[in-house]
Amino acid sequence: MKIENNSALYSIQEVQNLSRSAGLNSADAVAPTKQQVDINMHEQNIIAEGSAALKAMDDVDLARVADIKAKIADGSIKFDMGELAKVLANLS
């Protein structure tokens, strides 16, 4: 898939000019801010369990894919091939 975005709000030159006029150097302009979040032990356990469950999951639900394929094959799911072709053509 190709994503293009040519509608930037400001050009690089405009950002550099604004930084200079505001007295910022390049290190100030791009330095990330540090954020701190306090999480109690219970919340840490919930996050760890959820993270482990996500890692254990397949990237693709193969059972769902097989079910959809079967429904397409038996005709219980119908869709407009022309519309699908239009959508696919607009992705490139």
N, CA, C and O atoms as CSV, one atom per row, in Angstrom:
chain,resi,resn,atom,element,x,y,z
A,1,MET,N,N,0.841,-1.161,0.000
A,1,MET,CA,C,0.000,0.000,0.000
A,1,MET,C,C,0.888,1.225,0.000
A,1,MET,O,O,1.935,1.240,0.647
A,2,LYS,N,N,0.479,2.242,-0.715
A,2,LYS,CA,C,1.255,3.457,-0.825
A,2,LYS,C,C,0.419,4.600,-0.259
A,2,LYS,O,O,-0.707,4.829,-0.699
A,3,ILE,N,N,0.965,5.304,0.702
A,3,ILE,CA,C,0.262,6.436,1.296
A,3,ILE,C,C,1.074,7.682,1.015
A,3,ILE,O,O,2.267,7.747,1.313
A,4,GLU,N,N,0.423,8.652,0.449
A,4,GLU,CA,C,1.092,9.906,0.162
A,4,GLU,C,C,0.318,11.034,0.811
A,4,GLU,O,O,-0.913,11.045,0.800
A,5,ASN,N,N,1.045,11.977,1.373
A,5,ASN,CA,C,0.411,13.146,1.947
A,5,ASN,C,C,1.269,14.344,1.586
A,5,ASN,O,O,2.338,14.551,2.161
A,6,ASN,N,N,0.810,15.111,0.656
A,6,ASN,CA,C,1.548,16.278,0.208
A,6,ASN,C,C,0.942,17.566,0.744
A,6,ASN,O,O,1.266,18.651,0.262
A,7,SER,N,N,0.071,17.458,1.728
A,7,SER,CA,C,-0.620,18.640,2.226
A,7,SER,C,C,-0.083,19.042,3.594
A,7,SER,O,O,-0.842,19.122,4.560
A,8,ALA,N,N,1.220,19.295,3.680
A,8,ALA,CA,C,1.812,19.705,4.944
A,8,ALA,C,C,1.314,21.087,5.318
A,8,ALA,O,O,1.101,21.937,4.452
A,9,LEU,N,N,1.131,21.307,6.602
A,9,LEU,CA,C,0.677,22.616,7.066
A,9,LEU,C,C,1.769,23.664,6.901
A,9,LEU,O,O,1.494,24.806,6.534
A,10,TYR,N,N,3.013,23.267,7.177
A,10,TYR,CA,C,4.140,24.176,7.069
A,10,TYR,C,C,5.281,23.473,6.358
A,10,TYR,O,O,5.478,22.269,6.522
A,11,SER,N,N,6.025,24.219,5.577
A,11,SER,CA,C,7.202,23.648,4.942
A,11,SER,C,C,8.328,23.571,5.967
A,11,SER,O,O,8.258,24.202,7.022
A,12,ILE,N,N,9.356,22.806,5.659
A,12,ILE,CA,C,10.508,22.708,6.554
A,12,ILE,C,C,11.132,24.079,6.749
A,12,ILE,O,O,11.537,24.428,7.858
A,13,GLN,N,N,11.210,24.845,5.695
A,13,GLN,CA,C,11.795,26.185,5.783
A,13,GLN,C,C,10.988,27.075,6.717
A,13,GLN,O,O,11.561,27.835,7.498
A,14,GLU,N,N,9.651,26.987,6.645
A,14,GLU,CA,C,8.811,27.795,7.530
A,14,GLU,C,C,9.015,27.418,8.989
A,14,GLU,O,O,9.067,28.291,9.856
A,15,VAL,N,N,9.130,26.120,9.266
A,15,VAL,CA,C,9.353,25.665,10.643
A,15,VAL,C,C,10.710,26.144,11.148
A,15,VAL,O,O,10.831,26.592,12.289
A,16,GLN,N,N,11.728,26.050,10.301
A,16,GLN,CA,C,13.055,26.516,10.703
A,16,GLN,C,C,13.037,28.017,10.980
A,16,GLN,O,O,13.641,28.476,11.950
A,17,ASN,N,N,12.352,28.781,10.138
A,17,ASN,CA,C,12.269,30.225,10.337
A,17,ASN,C,C,11.529,30.557,11.627
A,17,ASN,O,O,11.937,31.454,12.364
A,18,LEU,N,N,10.443,29.836,11.903
A,18,LEU,CA,C,9.695,30.067,13.131
A,18,LEU,C,C,10.539,29.728,14.355
A,18,LEU,O,O,10.498,30.441,15.358
A,19,SER,N,N,11.308,28.636,14.274
A,19,SER,CA,C,12.174,28.250,15.385
A,19,SER,C,C,13.230,29.312,15.650
A,19,SER,O,O,13.506,29.654,16.800
A,20,ARG,N,N,13.820,29.830,14.573
A,20,ARG,CA,C,14.842,30.869,14.729
A,20,ARG,C,C,14.245,32.130,15.335
A,20,ARG,O,O,14.837,32.736,16.228
A,21,SER,N,N,13.078,32.522,14.852
A,21,SER,CA,C,12.463,33.754,15.353
A,21,SER,C,C,12.007,33.607,16.797
A,21,SER,O,O,11.905,34.600,17.517
A,22,ALA,N,N,11.731,32.379,17.226
A,22,ALA,CA,C,11.330,32.151,18.611
A,22,ALA,C,C,12.541,31.938,19.511
A,22,ALA,O,O,12.386,31.770,20.721
A,23,GLY,N,N,13.746,31.941,18.939
A,23,GLY,CA,C,14.964,31.767,19.719
A,23,GLY,C,C,15.236,30.327,20.102
A,23,GLY,O,O,15.949,30.071,21.072
A,24,LEU,N,N,14.685,29.390,19.365
A,24,LEU,CA,C,14.913,27.981,19.647
A,24,LEU,C,C,16.040,27.466,18.781
A,24,LEU,O,O,16.145,27.829,17.609
A,25,ASN,N,N,16.889,26.617,19.351
A,25,ASN,CA,C,17.863,25.954,18.493
A,25,ASN,C,C,17.289,24.607,18.092
A,25,ASN,O,O,16.239,24.211,18.598
A,26,SER,N,N,17.949,23.903,17.200
A,26,SER,CA,C,17.385,22.657,16.675
A,26,SER,C,C,17.224,21.598,17.758
A,26,SER,O,O,16.309,20.778,17.679
A,27,ALA,N,N,18.088,21.598,18.764
A,27,ALA,CA,C,17.960,20.620,19.844
A,27,ALA,C,C,16.701,20.887,20.657
A,27,ALA,O,O,16.018,19.950,21.070
A,28,ASP,N,N,16.389,22.167,20.891
A,28,ASP,CA,C,15.168,22.510,21.629
A,28,ASP,C,C,13.930,22.136,20.838
A,28,ASP,O,O,12.933,21.688,21.403
A,29,ALA,N,N,13.995,22.319,19.549
A,29,ALA,CA,C,12.818,22.109,18.702
A,29,ALA,C,C,12.422,20.644,18.608
A,29,ALA,O,O,11.241,20.341,18.434
A,30,VAL,N,N,13.369,19.737,18.717
A,30,VAL,CA,C,13.047,18.319,18.540
A,30,VAL,C,C,13.222,17.485,19.805
A,30,VAL,O,O,12.991,16.276,19.780
A,31,ALA,N,N,13.627,18.113,20.912
A,31,ALA,CA,C,13.847,17.344,22.138
A,31,ALA,C,C,12.520,16.803,22.655
A,31,ALA,O,O,11.576,17.566,22.861
A,32,PRO,N,N,12.444,15.487,22.865
A,32,PRO,CA,C,11.200,14.921,23.375
A,32,PRO,C,C,11.002,15.296,24.837
A,32,PRO,O,O,11.964,15.431,25.593
A,33,THR,N,N,9.763,15.458,25.217
A,33,THR,CA,C,9.463,15.735,26.608
A,33,THR,C,C,9.301,14.409,27.343
A,33,THR,O,O,8.777,13.442,26.792
A,34,LYS,N,N,9.753,14.375,28.579
A,34,LYS,CA,C,9.636,13.156,29.366
A,34,LYS,C,C,8.295,13.180,30.091
A,34,LYS,O,O,7.894,14.198,30.656
A,35,GLN,N,N,7.620,12.057,30.061
A,35,GLN,CA,C,6.356,11.931,30.752
A,35,GLN,C,C,6.458,10.774,31.723
A,35,GLN,O,O,7.115,9.770,31.447
A,36,GLN,N,N,5.805,10.924,32.860
A,36,GLN,CA,C,5.842,9.864,33.861
A,36,GLN,C,C,4.418,9.461,34.189
A,36,GLN,O,O,3.537,10.303,34.363
A,37,VAL,N,N,4.214,8.164,34.269
A,37,VAL,CA,C,2.913,7.625,34.621
A,37,VAL,C,C,3.111,6.689,35.800
A,37,VAL,O,O,3.967,5.806,35.763
A,38,ASP,N,N,2.321,6.884,36.841
A,38,ASP,CA,C,2.388,6.007,38.007
A,38,ASP,C,C,1.378,4.881,37.840
A,38,ASP,O,O,0.184,5.121,37.659
A,39,ILE,N,N,1.872,3.655,37.905
A,39,ILE,CA,C,1.017,2.474,37.758
A,39,ILE,C,C,1.241,1.587,38.974
A,39,ILE,O,O,2.377,1.261,39.318
A,40,ASN,N,N,0.142,1.202,39.622
A,40,ASN,CA,C,0.292,0.334,40.790
A,40,ASN,C,C,0.522,-1.110,40.344
A,40,ASN,O,O,0.418,-1.427,39.160
A,41,MET,N,N,0.833,-1.967,41.294
A,41,MET,CA,C,1.193,-3.357,40.990
A,41,MET,C,C,0.037,-4.103,40.317
A,41,MET,O,O,0.265,-4.895,39.402
A,42,HIS,N,N,-1.187,-3.861,40.756
A,42,HIS,CA,C,-2.353,-4.520,40.158
A,42,HIS,C,C,-2.467,-4.155,38.674
A,42,HIS,O,O,-2.702,-5.021,37.831
A,43,GLU,N,N,-2.299,-2.869,38.367
A,43,GLU,CA,C,-2.371,-2.425,36.973
A,43,GLU,C,C,-1.230,-3.008,36.152
A,43,GLU,O,O,-1.417,-3.353,34.986
A,44,GLN,N,N,-0.051,-3.119,36.754
A,44,GLN,CA,C,1.090,-3.719,36.054
A,44,GLN,C,C,0.801,-5.178,35.712
A,44,GLN,O,O,1.149,-5.647,34.628
A,45,ASN,N,N,0.165,-5.893,36.636
A,45,ASN,CA,C,-0.188,-7.295,36.376
A,45,ASN,C,C,-1.209,-7.405,35.250
A,45,ASN,O,O,-1.102,-8.285,34.397
A,46,ILE,N,N,-2.197,-6.516,35.245
A,46,ILE,CA,C,-3.211,-6.524,34.179
A,46,ILE,C,C,-2.555,-6.270,32.827
A,46,ILE,O,O,-2.855,-6.949,31.846
A,47,ILE,N,N,-1.667,-5.296,32.784
A,47,ILE,CA,C,-0.968,-4.971,31.528
A,47,ILE,C,C,-0.111,-6.153,31.082
A,47,ILE,O,O,-0.097,-6.490,29.898
A,48,ALA,N,N,0.602,-6.784,32.009
A,48,ALA,CA,C,1.461,-7.924,31.670
A,48,ALA,C,C,0.629,-9.086,31.140
A,48,ALA,O,O,1.012,-9.730,30.163
A,49,GLU,N,N,-0.517,-9.359,31.785
A,49,GLU,CA,C,-1.378,-10.455,31.326
A,49,GLU,C,C,-1.940,-10.157,29.937
A,49,GLU,O,O,-1.960,-11.031,29.071
A,50,GLY,N,N,-2.390,-8.935,29.731
A,50,GLY,CA,C,-2.924,-8.555,28.418
A,50,GLY,C,C,-1.867,-8.611,27.340
A,50,GLY,O,O,-2.127,-9.059,26.223
A,51,SER,N,N,-0.676,-8.156,27.676
A,51,SER,CA,C,0.430,-8.186,26.719
A,51,SER,C,C,0.785,-9.616,26.339
A,51,SER,O,O,1.024,-9.915,25.169
A,52,ALA,N,N,0.817,-10.499,27.336
A,52,ALA,CA,C,1.122,-11.915,27.067
A,52,ALA,C,C,0.036,-12.544,26.204
A,52,ALA,O,O,0.333,-13.329,25.305
A,53,ALA,N,N,-1.223,-12.201,26.475
A,53,ALA,CA,C,-2.333,-12.745,25.679
A,53,ALA,C,C,-2.246,-12.265,24.231
A,53,ALA,O,O,-2.494,-13.034,23.303
A,54,LEU,N,N,-1.893,-10.994,24.040
A,54,LEU,CA,C,-1.751,-10.469,22.672
A,54,LEU,C,C,-0.604,-11.152,21.931
A,54,LEU,O,O,-0.728,-11.478,20.751
A,55,LYS,N,N,0.501,-11.364,22.624
A,55,LYS,CA,C,1.652,-12.017,21.985
A,55,LYS,C,C,1.336,-13.459,21.606
A,55,LYS,O,O,1.886,-13.977,20.634
A,56,ALA,N,N,0.460,-14.107,22.358
A,56,ALA,CA,C,0.110,-15.502,22.095
A,56,ALA,C,C,-0.875,-15.643,20.936
A,56,ALA,O,O,-1.025,-16.730,20.380
A,57,MET,N,N,-1.540,-14.559,20.574
A,57,MET,CA,C,-2.540,-14.607,19.503
A,57,MET,C,C,-1.866,-14.646,18.133
A,57,MET,O,O,-0.789,-14.083,17.937
A,58,ASP,N,N,-2.520,-15.320,17.194
A,58,ASP,CA,C,-2.056,-15.308,15.815
A,58,ASP,C,C,-2.315,-13.927,15.215
A,58,ASP,O,O,-3.235,-13.223,15.633
A,59,ASP,N,N,-1.498,-13.548,14.235
A,59,ASP,CA,C,-1.698,-12.277,13.558
A,59,ASP,C,C,-3.001,-12.286,12.766
A,59,ASP,O,O,-3.652,-11.252,12.617
A,60,VAL,N,N,-3.374,-13.454,12.262
A,60,VAL,CA,C,-4.576,-13.603,11.457
A,60,VAL,C,C,-5.438,-14.689,12.088
A,60,VAL,O,O,-4.937,-15.752,12.452
A,61,ASP,N,N,-6.723,-14.422,12.217
A,61,ASP,CA,C,-7.656,-15.423,12.752
A,61,ASP,C,C,-7.999,-16.379,11.612
A,61,ASP,O,O,-8.926,-16.139,10.838
A,62,LEU,N,N,-7.238,-17.459,11.525
A,62,LEU,CA,C,-7.381,-18.390,10.411
A,62,LEU,C,C,-8.754,-19.045,10.375
A,62,LEU,O,O,-9.268,-19.342,9.296
A,63,ALA,N,N,-9.352,-19.274,11.534
A,63,ALA,CA,C,-10.703,-19.857,11.567
A,63,ALA,C,C,-11.704,-18.889,10.950
A,63,ALA,O,O,-12.606,-19.304,10.222
A,64,ARG,N,N,-11.548,-17.614,11.236
A,64,ARG,CA,C,-12.461,-16.596,10.669
A,64,ARG,C,C,-12.264,-16.491,9.156
A,64,ARG,O,O,-13.233,-16.365,8.407
A,65,VAL,N,N,-11.022,-16.544,8.715
A,65,VAL,CA,C,-10.732,-16.498,7.278
A,65,VAL,C,C,-11.370,-17.688,6.574
A,65,VAL,O,O,-11.981,-17.530,5.518
A,66,ALA,N,N,-11.232,-18.877,7.152
A,66,ALA,CA,C,-11.821,-20.083,6.559
A,66,ALA,C,C,-13.347,-19.963,6.507
A,66,ALA,O,O,-13.972,-20.359,5.523
A,67,ASP,N,N,-13.943,-19.413,7.572
A,67,ASP,CA,C,-15.391,-19.233,7.608
A,67,ASP,C,C,-15.856,-18.276,6.505
A,67,ASP,O,O,-16.844,-18.543,5.820
A,68,ILE,N,N,-15.148,-17.175,6.341
A,68,ILE,CA,C,-15.518,-16.206,5.299
A,68,ILE,C,C,-15.335,-16.823,3.912
A,68,ILE,O,O,-16.179,-16.633,3.036
A,69,LYS,N,N,-14.254,-17.551,3.706
A,69,LYS,CA,C,-14.041,-18.219,2.413
A,69,LYS,C,C,-15.182,-19.178,2.096
A,69,LYS,O,O,-15.673,-19.220,0.968
A,70,ALA,N,N,-15.599,-19.947,3.097
A,70,ALA,CA,C,-16.688,-20.906,2.890
A,70,ALA,C,C,-17.992,-20.187,2.555
A,70,ALA,O,O,-18.753,-20.642,1.701
A,71,LYS,N,N,-18.249,-19.069,3.223
A,71,LYS,CA,C,-19.473,-18.312,2.962
A,71,LYS,C,C,-19.460,-17.692,1.563
A,71,LYS,O,O,-20.496,-17.633,0.900
A,72,ILE,N,N,-18.307,-17.238,1.122
A,72,ILE,CA,C,-18.197,-16.703,-0.240
A,72,ILE,C,C,-18.433,-17.821,-1.239
A,72,ILE,O,O,-19.144,-17.640,-2.227
A,73,ALA,N,N,-17.830,-18.985,-0.980
A,73,ALA,CA,C,-17.962,-20.123,-1.893
A,73,ALA,C,C,-19.398,-20.620,-1.992
A,73,ALA,O,O,-19.850,-20.985,-3.078
A,74,ASP,N,N,-20.128,-20.641,-0.866
A,74,ASP,CA,C,-21.510,-21.139,-0.924
A,74,ASP,C,C,-22.532,-20.048,-1.269
A,74,ASP,O,O,-23.729,-20.318,-1.359
A,75,GLY,N,N,-22.051,-18.819,-1.459
A,75,GLY,CA,C,-22.940,-17.750,-1.897
A,75,GLY,C,C,-23.688,-17.031,-0.795
A,75,GLY,O,O,-24.521,-16.173,-1.087
A,76,SER,N,N,-23.422,-17.352,0.465
A,76,SER,CA,C,-24.140,-16.665,1.541
A,76,SER,C,C,-23.587,-15.269,1.809
A,76,SER,O,O,-24.239,-14.465,2.476
A,77,ILE,N,N,-22.396,-14.972,1.298
A,77,ILE,CA,C,-21.871,-13.601,1.319
A,77,ILE,C,C,-21.756,-13.162,-0.130
A,77,ILE,O,O,-21.111,-13.820,-0.946
A,78,LYS,N,N,-22.383,-12.055,-0.430
A,78,LYS,CA,C,-22.309,-11.516,-1.789
A,78,LYS,C,C,-21.742,-10.105,-1.716
A,78,LYS,O,O,-22.037,-9.354,-0.786
A,79,PHE,N,N,-20.939,-9.757,-2.687
A,79,PHE,CA,C,-20.422,-8.401,-2.755
A,79,PHE,C,C,-20.223,-8.023,-4.209
A,79,PHE,O,O,-20.125,-8.879,-5.088
A,80,ASP,N,N,-20.166,-6.740,-4.440
A,80,ASP,CA,C,-20.046,-6.191,-5.787
A,80,ASP,C,C,-18.576,-6.195,-6.209
A,80,ASP,O,O,-17.770,-5.436,-5.671
A,81,MET,N,N,-18.233,-7.042,-7.163
A,81,MET,CA,C,-16.846,-7.135,-7.642
A,81,MET,C,C,-16.380,-5.829,-8.264
A,81,MET,O,O,-15.208,-5.471,-8.146
A,82,GLY,N,N,-17.278,-5.116,-8.921
A,82,GLY,CA,C,-16.925,-3.818,-9.504
A,82,GLY,C,C,-16.524,-2.816,-8.441
A,82,GLY,O,O,-15.553,-2.077,-8.605
A,83,GLU,N,N,-17.277,-2.794,-7.347
A,83,GLU,CA,C,-16.959,-1.893,-6.244
A,83,GLU,C,C,-15.628,-2.276,-5.597
A,83,GLU,O,O,-14.830,-1.411,-5.237
A,84,LEU,N,N,-15.399,-3.585,-5.455
A,84,LEU,CA,C,-14.139,-4.047,-4.917
A,84,LEU,C,C,-12.968,-3.609,-5.818
A,84,LEU,O,O,-11.924,-3.187,-5.321
A,85,ALA,N,N,-13.146,-3.708,-7.109
A,85,ALA,CA,C,-12.103,-3.297,-8.051
A,85,ALA,C,C,-11.820,-1.801,-7.926
A,85,ALA,O,O,-10.664,-1.385,-8.002
A,86,LYS,N,N,-12.857,-0.991,-7.737
A,86,LYS,CA,C,-12.671,0.448,-7.553
A,86,LYS,C,C,-11.870,0.751,-6.309
A,86,LYS,O,O,-10.965,1.585,-6.331
A,87,VAL,N,N,-12.205,0.066,-5.211
A,87,VAL,CA,C,-11.489,0.275,-3.947
A,87,VAL,C,C,-10.034,-0.116,-4.102
A,87,VAL,O,O,-9.148,0.626,-3.680
A,88,LEU,N,N,-9.773,-1.267,-4.699
A,88,LEU,CA,C,-8.407,-1.723,-4.901
A,88,LEU,C,C,-7.618,-0.787,-5.814
A,88,LEU,O,O,-6.431,-0.549,-5.589
A,89,ALA,N,N,-8.278,-0.259,-6.840
A,89,ALA,CA,C,-7.612,0.662,-7.764
A,89,ALA,C,C,-7.228,1.954,-7.061
A,89,ALA,O,O,-6.211,2.561,-7.398
A,90,ASN,N,N,-8.017,2.380,-6.099
A,90,ASN,CA,C,-7.732,3.622,-5.377
A,90,ASN,C,C,-6.638,3.444,-4.337
A,90,ASN,O,O,-6.106,4.440,-3.847
A,91,LEU,N,N,-6.283,2.222,-3.981
A,91,LEU,CA,C,-5.226,1.982,-3.007
A,91,LEU,C,C,-3.846,2.173,-3.594
A,91,LEU,O,O,-2.900,2.449,-2.857
A,92,SER,N,N,-3.707,2.036,-4.879
A,92,SER,CA,C,-2.375,2.133,-5.485
A,92,SER,C,C,-2.026,3.540,-5.872
A,92,SER,O,O,-0.939,3.785,-6.395
